[in-house]
Amino acid sequence: MIFMSTTTTARPSATRTPAAFLSGFVASPALSGNLQLVLADLIELHLQGKQAHWNIVGANFRDLHLLLDEIVDSAREAGDTLAERMRALQAVPDGRSEIVTAMTSLPALPAGTIDTVEAAHLIAQRLVAVASRARAVHDEVDSEDPTSADLLHTIIESVEKFAWLVLAEHGR
């Protein structure tokens, strides 16, 4: 004889209270907007870093090629962490290409191949731009959410270190 269970698994209620609401903190539009600005720059840095990675030529190619992979991985990870923080605060991150293009502070990367020395300067410039954007929104973010500001500290430290590494080995 086969017994069949007639119990049903309870489905989560559509009216459940969001976790951020239970903790008493939901990001304001200003906080969401500031975090979105940094997210757009991190996504653009990831894309431009990969474009440079594929198209650099010249002296010390291999070293810069590998360093660009590290930068790309770091930017992607930082962007993911920041976007997940936004979701934890009930904000909605937007990584669509048209939004990133409209919001980024990074200048466009030239098309075609790029000499390693020039690429080093272009990438360092973009790393500094990401750090500058994060610094520009930091105090406002910190006044509302010190935890999100801590993420900005980590981003600033990382991109400034990469800028130094790129220029120290490949700069003029």
Buried (B, 14 or more C-beta within 10 A) or exposed (E): EEEEEEEEEEEEEEEEEEEBEEEEBEBBEEBBBBBBBBBBBBBBBBBBBBBBBEBBEBEBEEBBBEBBEEBBEBBBEBBBBBBEBBEBBBBEBBBEEEBBEEBBBBEEBEEEEBBBBBBBBBBBBBBBBBBBBBBEBBEBBBEBBEEBBEBBEEBBEBBBEBBEBBBEEBEE
